[in-house]
Amino acid sequence: MEYSPIKMQKNLNNKNFNFKKNFGQNFIIDENIINSIVKKSEIDRNTLVLEVGPGAGSLTYKLCEKAKYVLCYEIDTTLKEILSENLKDYDNYEIKYQDFLKSNVKEDLKRYSYEKLYVVANLPYYITTPIIMKLIEDNIDVDKIVVMVQKEVGNRFKAESGSKDYSSLSIFLKYYFKVSKLMDISKNVFIPKPKVDSIVVEFKKNKSKLYLENKELFFKLIRDSFKQKRKTLRNNLKDYNLGKIEEVLKKYNMDLTIRAEQISLEIFVEISNNLNKYRHI
């Protein structure tokens, strides 16, 4: 596989390939960046890697070098010949030409034996969050996720309470993963060049999650708390037992005039558990 912009562009041009905006196609072309992502992912021969949107295969090629097996999902069938040619040196990969969001990934994984499951990908900007949420909602037991995403989105993923980027999504992710930034990525390392810069974000599975008495209640509480971000908890949570919420808040010198963005995952978990105790009384 050749990584220089000229050689990759020539390869794509030879196949009359047209980049498709509706698929969010921006292919990475900097070999140093690709090598760094793979190195930081800490992939080894016991790892099965899921890659969503391999594009022309520049990252896939390096993943195949390190992983036991690479399972890719690519929605654009016009890339078949390009990927086949670029990955011809490897036999430890499979590409499913289908929509990842509509795929039964859990069933697909049953065909493989592996010790660790990682997701490593340059995710299409327009479906970054749905892809992450699918992994969670489908209960896919991922050990680590290393993804390149739009900088603004990545900042929301890793945001801490009190920051402007903190959201219900930040809390959902924190419950399941330890989220951190690995590196910044310039928009200049892609073809075509996107309008914004990217970052690589790592999600490491929380091996010991906080105890939740009622997960459904917890996630509803989070969504409702951020329903109107500039409003206080008192306004957003009118349909809840505000007395039981305030019992917890007082322990942390807070009250119902606080906004959701000021509350940590741990406090939300405690509020949810306290509410759950009195749901049927």
Steps between C-alpha positions, in 0.01 A plus 500: 500500500632843410421787734613812319220730381613475138517119492174449687323756282639332188380160620150634567493687169601187310189331637288806416410529866278789605497613862148499638402777739195307617733230637728753670804377307831660598788254460811537717823510301777571752695185583651646817155575638375152408800334666450710811131407528576131465787519752289687756220245453733231640367232267660155509448153357228424755287793383202501267454850360171643378544778246203707384555672166840373379487727195795421275659282770792716612428433869374145434835410345686587821237336719545174310872513575441502875164335574387140503209594276332814368125508437393803294164648413489712185177643359652609165514200265694701239806457724509119458764488228715769665496328839565159347806635322634701794464210745618222269800423724275394790254221567406588860212733419139497390303788354123502527354738245204611705381773732662451840202659675270235353737207552467224757856547624455273801404214270789576262750484787397144590700375203830612652714397794694775674612619841441874452255696290602849390330752273753707305371731229492834327129554553279688253415826675128486434442167680770504767262513798254238364791259446622539859145469635436186294802332662354584842134425431574169323707392803807432288773418750771731369821526702620818335389750237754722321333728248581808301211744524418865437674708766178657628336157538806353669502785751140415593589134541773569755349808668503529880221646713511880509628537145297641212532173305359284782174334392278197552721317248811576710333332799375198303854440376660554841278233649640240259848631418797703613521757218818689408660682208799331336598754236396793283460449126528777241240519222796507259565124530177403321374488144276675433593748772216551752411842636591414860784337693465164674620328815562137586303396806550184707222324692623239750236271646417565865558158653314597816202722421322705763208311654165593347177371647302587189691568177188602306411761763857628508524562125155661492604726788813606308309575179235699686758694703661629180169544313540877508863555587467858624222412742544386860432150629183630666363601160621200302396238756153622600355152458747342744502483879694823552529440874696178444723672246571784741588252778802394296591847374517641854774250585715676238398858591274522196130565451236483226606834350810330358526403133568144383838597353632556854420149624744210477420145392541378858242745637253417222536131585429574866192711408368222277545236769330723757205559265470131426456411870182706518347431159243251628429652840 
